[in-house]
Amino acid sequence: MKRREFLKSVGLGAASLAMRPGVFGEEASKGRPNILFIMTDDHASHALSCYGSKINKTPNLDRIAREGMRFDNCFCTNSICAPCRAVILTGKYGHLNGVIDNAVQFDGSQLTFPKLLQKAGYQTAIVGKWHLKSDPTGFDYWNILPGQGDYYNPAMIEMGERKKYLGYVTDIITDHCLKWLKERGGSKPFCLMYHHKAPHRNWQPAERHARLYEDIEIPYPETFNDDYKTRTAAAAQTEMTIERHLTRSDLKMDPPEGLTGEALKKWKYQRYIKDYLRCVAAVDENVGRVLDYLDGTGLKENTVVIYASDQGFYLGDHGWFDKRFMYEESLRMPLLVRYPKEIKAGSVNKDMVLNLDFAPTFLDFAGVEKPKEMQGQSLRLPLRGKTPEDWRTSMYYHYYEYPAVHMVKRHYGVRTQRYKLIHFYHDIDAWELYDLQKDPQELNNVYGNPEYAAITKDLKTELNRLREKYGDTTGAAI
C-alpha cells in the first residue's frame, strides 16, 4: 500500500504542519483579548453534562460550551499531572521540557508562553495549583498551593510568602482570582491561569455538598467489570482498581460488615464517585462566579475563556480510578473555549487537538509569534470553524512513571481517527492495537490478528515518524 493510500485508509491525511505563527497578529494588535485559562485536576470529559455525562450536571461549565466551542477530540501527550502542566506552559513534549513524570522539578528558566505574553505587554498571573516543584516564573502575580495542596484550610504561597486561609480550597482559589481581577489596575490585557486542585484524590467535598447524590445510586460504567482478557499484563497488574486499591482515606469510612465481592466493589465505587462529583459541583459553582464577573463588568466580549483539565480520568471505567494509560478515558481531555468575537456559539469541533497546542493558541490570540521550539499548532483557525486541510490526524503519546505509584507500565503509542497502537516497554515488551470504530471501549486487543497485519505495519511506520518528528528517542526501539 502506498503511503498516500494508507494515510487515507486509517484517517491520517497529510503529515501535520505547524500553522503560520502570528497569522492574526495585525488584527490582534488593535485590540488584544484578555485570556482566562481555567484548569482543573483530573476532571474527566464524561463528568461534564455538555459532553453527555450520565452521572452529573455542570450548568456553568456548560455555559462555556453553549456560548463557545466544545472540542470532542482533545488529548494529552502524557496523562499525569506535572508533565501535562509543563507541556501547556512550554508547548513542548516532556522529553524536551524535562518534566516526564511527577518527580521532576520544572526548569523555570526555559521559555514559556507567560514569559512571551509578559514581554508583549500582558499582565500575567497564576492562582491555585502549580505542582511543578519550582517557583512560577513569567508571572506578575502568583499565589499557588504547595504541592498538591489541601482541600480544607489550605496554605498558599503568595509571591514567595506562605499564608494559611480558612475555608474550602475551590472557593478560596476563586476568591483570589476575583480579587486580582478587581484590583490589578492599568489598561494592559491580562492572562490569568485559574487552576483548581479539585477534583483530585482524595476527593474531599465542600460541606455544602456533603449530602449531594446521597439518596441516589450513580450508574456504573459499562466496562466496570472489565476482565482485561485480551490485553497484555500491563492492565491486569496496575494498582488503581476500585475493588482493591481505594484506601480508607479515599472512602472516608470502613465498609459495612459482611459486605464482600461485587457488593463491596459497588459500595466502594459509590463512595468514590459521589465524592468526586461533589468536588466537581464546587468547581462548577465557582466557574460560574467568575463568568458572572466577566459578564457583569463588560469583559465578556474581549476575553477568551478556556476550560480544560490537565488530563482525563477513570470514573470506574475498566474498574479503575486515576489516569496514566493511553486508553480513551484518561487520554481525552475536556476543552471548552468562549470568545464571542470569533467563536460561533454552540459550535463543536471534531479535530484532533493536543494540550501541546494551548501555548501557541494563547500566543496567537495575543499577536505574538510562536517560537520555533514550540511543537504545537494554534487552534485559532479551528476555533473559527476553518480547520486547515493539513491539520494533524494522528497524535503521539508517551508515559514514563514506572515503577511508581499505581504501577502503570511505561508505554508510548499513536492514535489516529480510527486506530490506536500502544507499545509497553521497560520490563515488558508488549503491543496493543484497538479498532476504535468497531471497539470504542477498547476491550478487544487485535494486535497479532492477521486481518490487521497491514494496518499494524503502517501504524508502526507512523509511530516512528512521529517519534522522529518530535525528537523522542527515549524508550524501547520499535
Buried (B, 14 or more C-beta within 10 A) or exposed (E): EEEEEBBEBBBBBEBBEBBEBBBBBEEBEEEBBBBBBBBBBBBBBBBBBBBEBEBBBBEBBBBBBBBBBBBBBBBBBBBBBBBBBBBBBBBBBBBBBBBBBBEBEBBBEBBBBBBBBBEBEBBBBBBBBBBBBEBBBBBBBBBBBBEBBBBEEBEBBEEEEEEEBEEBBBBBBBBBBBEBBEEBEEEBBBBBBBBBBBBBBBBBBBEEBEEBBEEEEBEBBEBBEBEBEBBBEBBEEBEBBBBEBBEEEBBEEEBEEEBEEEEBBBBBBBBBBBBBBBBBBBBBBBBBBBBBBBBEEEBBEBBBBBBBBBBBBBBBBBBBBBBBBBBBBBBBBBBBBBBBEBBEEEBEBEBBBBBBBBBBBBBBBBBBBBBEEBBBBBBBBBBBEEBBEBBBBBBBBBBBBBEEEBBBBBBBBBBBBBBBBBBBBEEBEBBBBBBBEEBEBBBBBBBEEEEBEEBBEBBBBBBEBBBEEBEBEBBEEE
